[in-house]
Amino acid sequence: MIINCVAYEKGHRLRDIAIEEIGDTLGQPDRFVWVALHEPDEAEMARFQAIFGLHELAVEDALNGGQRPKLEEYGESLFVTMHMVTLRDDQLETGQVAVFAGPGYVLSVRQHPGRGFAEVRRRCEHEPKLLKHGPAFVIYALMDTIVDRYFPVVEALQAELESIEDQIFIRGTARQSLERLYQLRRQTMRLKHAAMPLGEAAGHLFGGRVPALCRKTREYFRDVYDHLSRIEAAVDTLREMTITAIQVNLSMVAIDEGEVHKRLAAWAAIFAVATILAGIWGMNFAHMPELDWRLGYPLALLVMGGACGVLYRRFRRAGWL
């Protein structure tokens, strides 16, 4: 589905144009066309492939979501894929944005539901001095917006970790804490898989052999790279803290199980003493003086109760009961 198809000249918006007019705009000096698509079908992509001369492999990647964030060069044109990451109802949702850019055109393709980029277009149009750099600045604006949307996700994951840490030492919450920690770890890794490859792609746009399309905007991509470096550092820290929290949680589970085992062992020792004494007096030998005593039975009960009481006090003082 076509969201926008707009022509720009020297950084200023000219007007919305029809698809049939794109060919007339291409090739004119200081002009470029910015087309935005949302989940296009093969027929729509084939139409724009013919207009812009897109490479068939890049078109296939744009149609099939789930591509790894990357940057590819096809002659004078660039193909960039990026992952959108948003947190909704404690669930991490991901989508893909593919951007084709070349002399005189930008084609952005958004796959899967998610926030659009209408504010990006408005931002660019309010900065004509920057937009006059053409398609390269549009790539930067889209990439910068996607990266900026990672920061609230990082903050939400950090808040979730703090919430879990507050309940780790509460008895009876070990299983729930462990489930939340594993879910948090999965979400952290999904964010890392989105940010780390994108950082590699951004690095190619300001350092080393920069594509001709982006040579005048390399400083902007360096800024995006710095933001991604901060996100990667925060994600790595979050991942390490999550692993530590999992280990602490498992240790608390082991401690709780040890407490249960100590209680069971203590009660088993107490009943074992009573069982031994009852077994001795229950052997029914002929010459057992206790059998003839009038107070033998109460005395035997008293000895067993006293022995159990002594053991109970000892285990109580030792903290086993």
N, C-alpha and C positions, 0 to 999 in steps of 0.2 A: 504494500500500500504506500502511495506517495504522500509524504507529510508536507514537504515544501519543495519548491523548485524556483530558486531566486537567482537573478543576475546581479552582479556587483561590478562597479567601475571605480578604480582608485580608492577602494575602501568604503564607498558609499553604495547603499542599496539603490538599485534602479527600479526593479519591479519584479513581481512574480511572472514567470514565463511558462508557456506550455512546453511539453516535451518536444514538439515539432520545431520549436524556436531555438533549442539548445545548439543545434548545428550552426546557426547564424551567429551565435555569441562566441563560440569557440574560435580561437585564432585572432580575435580582435585585441589589440594592445590594451594593457591595464584592466582587462575584464576577465572575470571568471564566473562560473556557475556553481552553485552549491545546492545539491539535491539530497534530500533526506528520505530514506525509505524505512518502513517498519514491516518486518517479516514478509518480504516480497516473494512471489512465486517464481518459478523458473522462467516463465514467459516475460515477466517484468525485467528480471535480471538479464535475460538474453537481449532485450531491447536496449538497455543501457550499455551492455557489453558492446553492442554494435556501434552505438553513438560515441562512446569514449575509447573504444579499442582496448577493453580490459582483457587481461590474460585469463584464459579458461580455467587454469588451476586456482587462481585467486577468486574467481567467481564461484567455483565449487566450494572453496573454504568459507566464503561469505554465506552461502546458502545453507551449509551444514554447520550448525552451532557446535559448541564444545571444542573449538580449536584452541590450541595453546597460544597465549599472547605472543605476538611476534611482529617483526618488521621485515618486509621483503621488497626488493627492488626489481622492477621490470622496465628496463630501459630508463626513460626519464620519469617514470611513474613509481609511486610508492603504494604498498598495500600494508595496512596496519590492522591487527586484530587486538582487541582489548576486552577484558572481562569487567562487567558491572557487578558490584557486590553490594547488596543491601540486606539489612536485618529487619525482618517483619514477623511480629508475633514470636519472637525468640528463635526464629528459623532464618538461616542464611539462604538468600536467593541470589542466583547468579544468572547473568545474561551476557550476550556477546555483542560487541560493536565492531563492525568491520568498516574501515575507511579506505577508499580508493582516492588517490590524489595525483594529479599531474598538471602539466601546463594548461591552465584555463579551466580546471574543473575540480570539484570535490564531490564524492558520492559516499554518504554514510549509510550503513545498513545496520539496523538494530534488530536483533533476534531475541525472542522471549519477552514476556511482560516485564515492565520495569519503568522507572522514571525516564521521561523523554529528555530532550536537550533543547527545548524551546528557549530556556533562559540563556543557553550558550549562544544561540543565534542573536538574541537581544543584546547580550554582552558584547559580542563582536561588532554589531552594528552601532553600538554606542562608542566604539573606539575605532573610528575610521583610519586614524593614523597608524594603527597596528594592523587593521584588516587589509590595508593596502599592500601588505606583504603577500597577500593572496592565499592560496591553498595551504601553505605551510603554517600560517597562523591559525587556520581553522583546525588543522590537525592538533596543534598545541592546545587550543582552547578546549577541544573535546577530551584530549588526554588529561589536561589539568583538572577538568571538572570530574572526570572519572576517579582520578587519584584523590581529589579533595573529598569525594564521597566515601573513601576508605576510612578516613579519620573517625567519623562517628561510629563506624563499625568497630574499630579498634577500641574506642572508649567504652562502647557497650560490652565488649568481651572482657575488658579489664574490670568493669563494674560487676559483671557476672562472676569473675574469679574471686573478687573481694567478698561477694555475697556467699560463695561456697566456702571460702576460708573461715568465715564467721561461724559456720555451723559444723565444721569438721570435728571439733572437739565436743560437740553435743552428743551425748550417748543416744544411740538408736537411730542416728541419721547417716550411718556409714554407707549403706547401699544407695540411698538417694544421692548422697554427695558424689559417690563414685560414678553413677550414671551421668550426673551433670558434668563432671570433670571430663569424662570421655567424649561427651557431646561437644564440650567447649574445645577440646583438643582437635576434633574433626573440623569444627568451624575455623579454628586458627590455621589449620593446614590448608583449607580451601582458600582463605584469604592470602596465605603465603604463595600458593600456586598462581594466584592472580597477580600479585604485586611483583614477585621476583623476576619472572620473564619480561614483564613490562619495563622493569628497570633496565634490563639488558637492551631492550629495543630503544628506550630513551637515550641510553648511553651512545648508541650509534648515530644519534641525530645531533650531537654536539661535540663529540670527540673523534679523532682519527679522520678517516675519509668520510666526510659528511656528504650526503646526497645533494646534488646541485639545487634541488627544490627547497632545501632547508638551510642553506648556508647563511642567509640573512637573519635567521631566527634561532640560531644555535643557543644563544643565551637563554631563551625561554625554555628550551628543552633541558638545559642544565638545571634550571629551577625545578622542573618536574622531576628530574633525576634526584635532586636533593630531597624532595618530598617523599619520593619512593624509598630512598635510603632510610629516612626517619621511620617510615612505616615498617620496613623490613626489620629494623632494629627493635621496634616496639613488638612486632610479631614474634621475633626470636626470644625476646625477654618473656613475653606472655607464654610462649610454648614451654620454656624452661621452668617457669613458675608453675605451670599446669602439671608438668611431669613431677615436680617436687611435691605439689599438693597431692597428686595421686599416690606417691610413695608414702607421704605422711598419713593419708587416709588408710592405706593398706596396713601401715604400722599400727594405727589405732584399732583396726579390725583385729590384728594379731594380739594386741594388748587385751582387748575385750575377750577374745577367745581364751587367752591365758588366764584371765580372771575367772572365767567359767570353769576352766580345767582345775584351777586351784580349789575352787569351792567344791567341785565334785570329788576331788582327791581328799579334801579335808573330811567331808561327810562319809566318804568310803572308809577312811581310817577310823573314824569314830564308831561306825557300825561294825567294822572288822573286830575291834576290841570286844564289843558286846557279843559278837558271834563266837569269838574264841572262848570267852568265859562260859557262855551258854553251852558250847560244845563240850567243854571239859566236864561241866556238871551234868551233862546229859548222857555220859557214857555208860551209866548203870553198872559199874563194877560192884562186886559184893562188899568189898572193904573200902567204902568211902564214908568217912566219919560224918561228912556233911549231910548224908542221907538220913541219919538218925537224929540229927539236931532238930529241936522243935522250931528254932528260929533260922534254920538253914536256908529256907526259901526266901524269907524277907532279907536275910543277910546277903544272899547271892544277888538279889535285885539291887540292893544298896551298893554292893561292890561294882556291879556293872554300871549303874547310874553314876556313881562317883567317878569311875574311870572315864566314862563318856563326858562328864562335866569337866574334868581336868583337861582332856584333849580339846574340848570346845573352847575353854578359856585360852589355852595356848595358841590355837589356831586363830582365835579372835584377836589376840595381841599381835600375832604375826601379820595380820591383815588378810588372811585367807578367807575369813568369814565376815 
